[in-house]
Amino acid sequence: MENIEITDVAAEGKALVRVNDLVVFVPFVVPGDVVDLQLTKKKHSYAEAEAVRIVRPSENRVEPFCPHFGVCGGCKWQMLPYQLQLEAKQKQVMDALTRIGKVELPGCQPILGSKKTQEYRNKLEFGFCNRRWLTKEQIRSGQQFEHQESVGFHTTGSFDKILPIEECHLMDPVNDRLRLFIRDYAYAHHLTFYDQREHTGLLRGMMIRTSNTGGLMLLIQFCMMTDEEHAQARELLQVLADTFPEVTSLLYVDNQKWNDTFGDLPVEVFKGTDHIFLQMEQLRFKVGAKSFYQTNTEQAYELYKVAREFAFGSDEQRMMSNESLTEKPLVYDLYTGTGTIANFVASCAREVIGIEYVPEAIEDAKVNSQLNGITNTRFFAGDMKDILTEEFVQQHGRPDVIITDPPRAGMHGDVIDVILTAAPARIVYVSCNPATQARDLALLDEAYKVTRIQPVDMFPHTQHVENVVLLERR
């Protein structure tokens, strides 16, 4: 298809155009681009294509800042000005709530953009592989490489190849220094890189976490099958400890499983502590290798401030009300994770009851309460639909406010039924998936009315968006 003008932004970081009543989705282009398209998939009502040539760039197009743009799928909207990204995300939220939810909605508050659009992440994970991903240009050129081994990101559609990453702008440049040092050391000392098909190779993965309190965590994931590999791993760790004194938490895992997850494996400390601290207002949160914490530190604060205001009113309103401890509301924090929201709002509540599936996360939540001298939180581990029952509510009290931050799949129907029975005055629904949030709002609509909507951009240059909704009992 030649000389096609892209007309709109679509889901999953793609753009779209209608050609003879056929909707065509295209990645890495922006509205106003005139392009030549090559169809890659065609269904009855839609097609997917790639732009093989930009005939005339849109006036809205900006130069991507990353050399891996277009191959690495992590930041698909780099060519779209940030203000237009925000407009597209707000539209995505309202389209989902309107089209899927089909409930009465108030006006949407302007999306909260991230102050940082680069180097905003506090966590990155990279994989090692003995097969490097080759771009189409590299394949066509016949370019030869001294090393096939690579460290970087998995590309879409490939489980056994890694795209070599020379620089990543999602995190402080320390991520590049650590990653490239390990790569070059491995080349020089002939360390083996993991083979996904054969399940061999010493270097398997690495995770970096940074902190706004000065901590720096580096975790190396090894696959140590032999005594020689154990010795090589310890030599590498010692070199890292000597070369990067700023690393305050140097950890490793021996993962001999067939998958890269290490949640069920012991994490060993080679140097320093097994955790770092992140701070939000006066609160400090202990974050270990397996802990969940929002990856955009500064924007997480903005997100939680929205949740707190929706649940309890603004700072000024709370000060004017001058509630006594006994008058404060009982709060349930569903899908509490490591208790970040629960601890963040505890000063506004009589008591906060947090529920989370992962037992380790609940232990972190309890530690974070103790660390900050918070005594009015209680945490329970288990499947949400099994823990949050009518009996549980009768035992622990009917909540005045429920804050819920479920995974992308949204809330289980049984959980929604218990919420409706518990009948809190307010529900604050934090979601990373407006589509499943909209589905759940429809199920709550019989008893609750949406009164406020606040999108928050946690991940610039991606299609992902968080959305906070306040529901009040009819």
C-alpha positions as CSV (number, residue, x, y, z in Angstrom):
1,M,0.0,0.0,0.0
2,E,1.6,3.2,-1.1
3,N,1.3,6.9,0.0
4,I,-1.0,6.1,3.0
5,E,-1.5,8.8,5.6
6,I,-1.6,7.6,9.2
7,T,-4.6,9.1,11.0
8,D,-4.7,8.1,14.6
9,V,-3.0,6.5,17.6
10,A,-4.2,3.0,18.6
11,A,-3.7,0.5,21.4
12,E,-0.5,-1.5,22.1
13,G,1.7,1.4,21.0
14,K,0.5,1.3,17.4
15,A,-1.1,3.8,15.0
16,L,-3.9,3.1,12.6
17,V,-5.4,4.1,9.3
18,R,-8.5,3.0,7.4
19,V,-7.9,1.8,3.8
20,N,-11.1,0.9,1.9
21,D,-12.9,0.2,5.2
22,L,-10.0,-2.0,6.4
23,V,-8.5,-0.9,9.7
24,V,-4.7,-1.3,9.4
25,F,-2.5,-1.1,12.6
26,V,1.1,0.1,12.1
27,P,3.9,0.3,14.7
28,F,6.5,3.1,14.9
29,V,4.5,5.7,13.0
30,V,2.6,8.8,14.1
31,P,-0.6,10.5,12.8
32,G,0.3,12.6,9.8
33,D,3.1,10.3,8.5
34,V,2.6,9.4,4.8
35,V,4.1,6.0,4.4
36,D,4.4,2.9,2.2
37,L,3.0,-0.1,4.0
38,Q,3.7,-3.8,3.7
39,L,0.9,-6.0,5.2
40,T,2.1,-8.6,7.6
41,K,-1.2,-10.0,8.7
42,K,-4.7,-9.8,7.3
43,K,-8.0,-10.7,8.9
44,H,-11.6,-10.1,7.9
45,S,-12.0,-6.7,9.7
46,Y,-8.4,-5.5,10.2
47,A,-4.8,-5.9,9.1
48,E,-1.4,-5.3,10.5
49,A,1.4,-3.8,8.6
50,E,4.9,-2.3,8.8
51,A,6.0,1.0,7.3
52,V,8.7,0.1,4.8
53,R,9.2,3.8,3.8
54,I,8.3,7.1,5.2
55,V,7.3,9.2,2.1
56,R,6.6,12.3,4.1
57,P,7.1,12.6,7.9
58,S,4.4,14.1,10.0
59,E,5.0,17.6,11.5
60,N,4.3,15.8,14.8
61,R,7.2,13.4,14.5
62,V,10.3,13.8,16.7
63,E,13.6,12.1,16.5
64,P,13.9,9.0,18.7
65,F,16.6,9.4,21.3
66,C,17.6,5.7,21.6
67,P,19.7,3.9,19.0
68,H,17.7,0.7,19.5
69,F,14.4,2.3,18.7
70,G,12.3,0.3,16.3
71,V,14.0,-3.0,17.1
72,C,13.7,-3.0,20.9
73,G,10.0,-2.9,21.6
74,G,10.3,-1.2,25.0
75,C,9.7,2.4,24.1
76,K,7.4,2.4,21.0
77,W,6.3,6.0,21.2
78,Q,9.7,7.8,21.2
79,M,8.9,9.4,17.9
80,L,5.7,10.9,19.3
81,P,6.0,14.2,21.3
82,Y,5.3,13.6,25.0
83,Q,2.3,15.9,25.1
84,L,0.7,13.9,22.3
85,Q,1.5,10.7,24.2
86,L,-0.4,12.0,27.2
87,E,-3.4,13.0,25.0
88,A,-3.4,9.5,23.5
89,K,-3.3,7.8,26.9
90,Q,-6.1,10.0,28.3
91,K,-8.2,9.1,25.2
92,Q,-7.3,5.4,25.7
93,V,-8.6,5.6,29.3
94,M,-11.9,7.3,28.4
95,D,-12.5,5.1,25.3
96,A,-12.2,2.0,27.5
97,L,-14.4,3.3,30.3
98,T,-17.0,4.4,27.8
99,R,-17.0,1.6,25.3
100,I,-16.5,-1.3,27.7
101,G,-17.9,0.0,31.0
102,K,-21.0,1.7,29.6
103,V,-21.6,3.5,32.9
104,E,-22.3,7.1,33.7
105,L,-19.0,9.0,33.9
106,P,-17.9,12.4,35.1
107,G,-15.4,14.5,33.2
108,C,-11.9,13.2,33.2
109,Q,-9.3,15.2,35.1
110,P,-6.2,16.0,33.0
111,I,-3.7,13.2,32.9
112,L,-0.7,13.6,35.3
113,G,2.4,13.5,33.2
114,S,5.8,12.3,34.5
115,K,8.3,15.0,35.3
116,K,11.0,12.7,34.0
117,T,10.6,11.2,30.6
118,Q,14.0,9.5,30.6
119,E,15.9,7.8,33.3
120,Y,12.7,7.4,35.3
121,R,12.9,3.7,36.2
122,N,14.3,2.3,39.5
123,K,14.5,-1.2,38.2
124,L,15.7,-2.9,35.0
125,E,16.2,-6.6,34.1
126,F,18.5,-7.8,31.3
127,G,19.0,-11.3,29.9
128,F,22.2,-13.1,28.7
129,C,22.1,-15.3,25.7
130,N,24.6,-17.1,23.4
131,R,22.5,-16.1,20.4
132,R,22.3,-12.4,19.5
133,W,19.3,-11.0,17.7
134,L,20.1,-9.7,14.2
135,T,18.2,-6.8,12.7
136,K,16.9,-7.2,9.1
137,E,19.6,-4.7,8.0
138,Q,22.4,-6.8,9.7
139,I,21.1,-10.0,8.0
140,R,20.9,-8.3,4.6
141,S,24.4,-6.9,4.9
142,G,26.0,-10.2,5.9
143,Q,27.7,-8.4,8.8
144,Q,29.9,-10.7,10.9
145,F,30.3,-10.3,14.6
146,E,33.2,-11.3,16.8
147,H,30.8,-12.4,19.6
148,Q,27.4,-14.0,19.1
149,E,26.8,-13.8,22.9
150,S,24.8,-10.8,24.0
151,V,23.2,-9.1,27.0
152,G,20.1,-7.0,26.6
153,F,16.3,-7.5,26.1
154,H,14.3,-10.3,24.6
155,T,12.6,-9.2,21.4
156,T,9.0,-9.8,20.6
157,G,8.5,-13.3,19.2
158,S,11.9,-14.7,20.2
159,F,12.5,-16.7,23.4
160,D,16.0,-17.8,22.6
161,K,17.7,-14.6,21.3
162,I,18.7,-11.4,23.0
163,L,18.9,-8.0,21.4
164,P,22.3,-6.5,22.4
165,I,21.7,-3.2,24.3
166,E,24.5,-0.7,24.1
167,E,22.6,2.1,26.0
168,C,19.3,2.3,27.7
169,H,17.8,5.6,28.7
170,L,15.1,4.2,31.0
171,M,17.4,4.3,34.0
172,D,20.4,6.2,35.4
173,P,23.5,5.5,33.2
174,V,24.8,3.2,35.9
175,N,22.8,0.5,34.2
176,D,25.0,0.8,31.1
177,R,28.2,0.9,33.0
178,L,27.3,-2.3,35.0
179,R,25.9,-4.2,32.0
180,L,28.7,-3.4,29.6
181,F,31.4,-4.1,32.2
182,I,30.0,-7.6,32.9
183,R,29.7,-8.2,29.1
184,D,33.3,-7.2,28.4
185,Y,34.6,-9.1,31.4
186,A,32.8,-12.2,30.2
187,Y,34.2,-11.9,26.7
188,A,37.7,-11.4,28.1
189,H,37.5,-14.4,30.5
190,H,35.5,-16.7,28.2
191,L,32.5,-17.0,30.5
192,T,29.6,-18.8,28.9
193,F,26.3,-17.1,28.2
194,Y,23.0,-19.0,28.7
195,D,21.6,-21.2,26.0
196,Q,17.8,-21.2,26.2
197,R,17.5,-24.4,24.1
198,E,20.3,-26.4,25.7
199,H,19.9,-25.1,29.2
200,T,23.6,-24.5,29.6
201,G,25.8,-21.4,30.2
202,L,26.8,-19.5,33.3
203,L,25.5,-16.0,32.8
204,R,21.7,-16.0,32.7
205,G,20.3,-12.6,33.8
206,M,20.9,-9.4,35.8
207,M,18.7,-7.0,37.7
208,I,19.6,-3.5,38.8
209,R,17.6,-1.4,41.3
210,T,18.3,2.2,42.2
211,S,17.1,4.2,45.1
212,N,16.3,7.8,46.0
213,T,18.1,7.2,49.3
214,G,21.5,6.3,47.7
215,G,21.2,2.5,47.6
216,L,22.1,0.5,44.5
217,M,21.3,-3.2,44.1
218,L,22.8,-5.6,41.5
219,L,21.6,-9.2,41.3
220,I,23.3,-11.6,38.9
221,Q,21.4,-14.7,37.9
222,F,23.8,-17.6,37.2
223,C,23.3,-21.2,36.1
224,M,26.1,-22.9,37.9
225,M,26.3,-26.6,36.9
226,T,29.9,-27.3,37.6
227,D,32.6,-26.4,40.2
228,E,34.4,-24.4,37.6
229,E,31.3,-22.3,37.0
230,H,30.9,-21.7,40.7
231,A,34.5,-20.4,40.9
232,Q,34.0,-18.2,37.8
233,A,30.8,-16.7,39.3
234,R,32.6,-15.8,42.6
235,E,35.5,-14.3,40.7
236,L,33.1,-12.1,38.7
237,L,31.3,-11.0,41.8
238,Q,34.5,-10.1,43.5
239,V,35.6,-8.0,40.6
240,L,32.3,-6.2,40.6
241,A,32.6,-5.6,44.3
242,D,36.0,-4.1,43.8
243,T,35.2,-2.0,40.7
244,F,31.8,-0.7,41.8
245,P,31.9,0.3,45.5
246,E,28.6,2.3,44.9
247,V,26.8,-1.1,44.8
248,T,25.4,-1.4,48.3
249,S,23.6,-4.7,47.7
250,L,25.4,-7.3,45.5
251,L,23.4,-10.4,45.2
252,Y,23.3,-13.6,43.2
253,V,21.0,-16.5,42.4
254,D,21.8,-20.0,41.2
255,N,19.0,-20.7,38.8
256,Q,19.1,-24.2,37.2
257,K,15.4,-24.2,36.4
258,W,14.1,-24.1,32.8
259,N,12.6,-20.6,33.4
260,D,14.1,-17.3,34.4
261,T,11.9,-16.7,37.5
262,F,13.7,-16.8,40.8
263,G,10.8,-16.1,43.2
264,D,11.1,-19.6,44.6
265,L,14.9,-19.6,44.8
266,P,17.2,-18.4,47.6
267,V,18.9,-15.1,47.0
268,E,22.5,-15.0,48.3
269,V,24.3,-11.9,49.5
270,F,27.9,-11.5,48.2
271,K,28.4,-8.0,49.6
272,G,26.4,-5.4,51.5
273,T,22.8,-5.9,52.5
274,D,19.9,-7.9,50.9
275,H,17.8,-4.8,50.4
276,I,17.8,-1.1,49.6
277,F,15.4,1.6,50.9
278,L,13.1,3.9,48.9
279,Q,11.6,7.0,50.5
280,M,8.1,8.6,50.0
281,E,7.3,11.6,52.1
282,Q,8.6,10.7,55.6
283,L,8.2,6.9,55.0
284,R,11.0,4.5,54.1
285,F,10.3,1.3,52.3
286,K,12.6,-1.7,52.5
287,V,12.9,-3.3,49.0
288,G,14.5,-6.7,48.5
289,A,15.3,-8.6,45.3
290,K,11.9,-10.1,45.2
291,S,9.9,-7.1,46.4
292,F,7.4,-5.2,44.3
293,Y,7.7,-1.5,44.1
294,Q,6.4,0.9,41.5
295,T,9.3,1.3,39.0
296,N,8.8,5.1,38.5
297,T,9.7,6.3,42.0
298,E,8.7,10.0,41.6
299,Q,5.5,9.2,39.7
300,A,4.5,6.5,42.2
301,Y,4.3,9.3,44.7
302,E,1.9,11.2,42.5
303,L,-0.2,8.1,42.0
304,Y,-0.5,7.4,45.7
305,K,-1.3,11.0,46.5
306,V,-4.3,10.7,44.1
307,A,-5.4,7.5,45.8
308,R,-5.1,9.1,49.2
309,E,-7.1,12.2,48.1
310,F,-9.8,10.1,46.5
311,A,-10.1,8.0,49.7
312,F,-9.9,10.7,52.4
313,G,-10.1,14.1,50.7
314,S,-7.4,16.7,50.1
315,D,-4.8,17.6,52.7
316,E,-6.7,20.8,53.5
317,Q,-10.0,19.0,53.8
318,R,-8.5,16.5,56.3
319,M,-6.9,19.2,58.4
320,M,-10.2,21.1,58.5
321,S,-12.2,18.0,59.5
322,N,-9.8,17.4,62.5
323,E,-10.9,13.8,62.8
324,S,-10.1,12.0,66.0
325,L,-8.6,8.6,65.8
326,T,-11.9,6.8,66.5
327,E,-13.7,8.8,63.8
328,K,-11.2,7.9,61.1
329,P,-12.3,5.3,58.6
330,L,-11.6,1.6,58.5
331,V,-9.7,0.9,55.2
332,Y,-9.2,-2.3,53.2
333,D,-6.3,-2.3,50.8
334,L,-6.8,-5.1,48.3
335,Y,-3.8,-6.5,46.4
336,T,-1.6,-4.6,48.8
337,G,1.7,-5.9,47.5
338,T,4.4,-4.8,49.9
339,G,1.9,-2.6,51.7
340,T,3.1,0.7,50.0
341,I,-0.4,2.2,49.7
342,A,-1.5,0.7,53.0
343,N,1.4,2.3,54.9
344,F,1.1,5.5,52.9
345,V,-2.5,6.1,53.9
346,A,-2.3,4.7,57.4
347,S,-2.1,8.1,59.1
348,C,-5.5,8.9,57.6
349,A,-7.2,5.7,58.8
350,R,-8.4,4.1,62.0
351,E,-6.9,0.9,60.7
352,V,-5.8,-0.5,57.3
353,I,-6.2,-4.1,56.5
354,G,-4.1,-5.3,53.6
355,I,-4.6,-8.5,51.6
356,E,-2.1,-9.9,49.1
357,Y,-1.5,-13.3,47.3
358,V,2.3,-13.4,47.8
359,P,3.4,-14.3,51.3
360,E,6.9,-12.7,50.9
361,A,5.2,-9.4,49.9
362,I,3.1,-9.5,53.1
363,E,6.2,-10.0,55.2
364,D,7.7,-7.0,53.5
365,A,4.5,-5.0,54.2
366,K,4.8,-5.9,57.9
367,V,8.5,-4.9,58.0
368,N,7.7,-1.6,56.3
369,S,5.0,-0.8,59.0
370,Q,7.5,-1.6,61.8
371,L,10.2,0.3,60.1
372,N,8.1,3.4,60.0
373,G,6.5,3.0,63.5
374,I,3.0,2.3,62.0
375,T,0.9,0.3,64.4
376,N,-2.6,0.5,62.8
377,T,-2.0,-1.9,59.9
378,R,-2.7,-5.6,59.6
379,F,-1.8,-7.8,56.6
380,F,-3.1,-11.2,55.4
381,A,-1.6,-13.5,52.7
382,G,-3.7,-15.6,50.4
383,D,-5.7,-15.7,47.2
384,M,-8.0,-12.6,47.3
385,K,-11.2,-14.5,46.5
386,D,-10.4,-17.0,49.3
387,I,-9.4,-14.4,51.9
388,L,-11.9,-11.6,51.3
389,T,-15.2,-13.4,52.2
390,E,-18.3,-12.3,54.1
391,E,-16.9,-14.1,57.1
392,F,-13.7,-12.1,56.9
393,V,-15.6,-8.9,56.8
394,Q,-17.7,-9.9,59.8
395,Q,-14.6,-10.8,61.8
396,H,-12.5,-7.7,60.9
397,G,-15.2,-5.1,60.4
398,R,-17.0,-3.6,57.5
399,P,-14.7,-1.2,55.6
400,D,-15.6,2.5,55.2
401,V,-13.2,2.7,52.3
402,I,-11.8,0.1,50.0
403,I,-8.6,0.8,47.9
404,T,-8.0,-1.8,45.3
405,D,-5.0,-2.1,42.9
406,P,-5.4,-5.5,41.1
407,P,-3.2,-7.0,38.5
408,R,-3.9,-6.4,34.8
409,A,-6.6,-9.1,34.8
410,G,-8.7,-7.0,37.2
411,M,-10.8,-8.3,40.1
412,H,-12.3,-11.8,40.4
413,G,-16.1,-11.8,40.3
414,D,-16.2,-13.3,43.8
415,V,-14.2,-10.3,45.1
416,I,-16.6,-7.9,43.5
417,D,-19.5,-9.7,45.1
418,V,-18.0,-9.3,48.6
419,I,-17.2,-5.7,48.0
420,L,-20.9,-5.1,47.1
421,T,-22.0,-6.9,50.2
422,A,-19.5,-5.0,52.4
423,A,-20.9,-1.8,51.0
424,P,-18.1,0.7,51.8
425,A,-19.0,4.4,51.3
426,R,-16.1,4.8,48.8
427,I,-14.0,2.6,46.5
428,V,-10.7,3.8,45.1
429,Y,-9.9,1.7,42.1
430,V,-6.2,1.9,40.9
431,S,-5.7,0.1,37.6
432,C,-2.9,-0.5,35.1
433,N,-5.4,-1.8,32.6
434,P,-8.4,0.5,31.8
435,A,-10.1,-2.2,29.9
436,T,-10.5,-4.6,32.8
437,Q,-11.1,-1.7,35.1
438,A,-14.1,-0.7,32.9
439,R,-15.4,-4.2,33.0
440,D,-15.3,-4.2,36.8
441,L,-16.9,-0.7,37.0
442,A,-19.9,-2.1,35.1
443,L,-20.3,-4.9,37.7
444,L,-20.1,-2.3,40.5
445,D,-22.5,0.1,38.8
446,E,-25.7,-1.3,40.5
447,A,-24.5,0.2,43.8
448,Y,-21.7,2.7,43.0
449,K,-21.4,5.8,40.8
450,V,-18.1,6.9,39.3
451,T,-17.4,10.4,40.6
452,R,-13.8,11.1,39.7
453,I,-11.3,9.8,37.0
454,Q,-7.6,10.6,37.1
455,P,-5.2,9.0,34.6
456,V,-1.5,9.0,35.6
457,D,1.4,8.3,33.2
458,M,3.9,6.1,34.9
459,F,5.8,5.0,31.7
460,P,6.6,7.7,29.2
461,H,7.3,6.5,25.6
462,T,5.1,3.4,26.1
463,Q,1.4,2.8,25.6
464,H,0.9,1.9,29.3
465,V,-1.2,4.1,31.6
466,E,-2.4,3.9,35.1
467,N,-5.9,5.2,36.0
468,V,-7.5,5.9,39.4
469,V,-11.3,6.0,39.7
470,L,-13.4,7.0,42.7
471,L,-16.7,5.3,43.2
472,E,-19.2,6.5,45.8
473,R,-22.2,4.6,47.0
474,R,-25.4,5.6,45.4
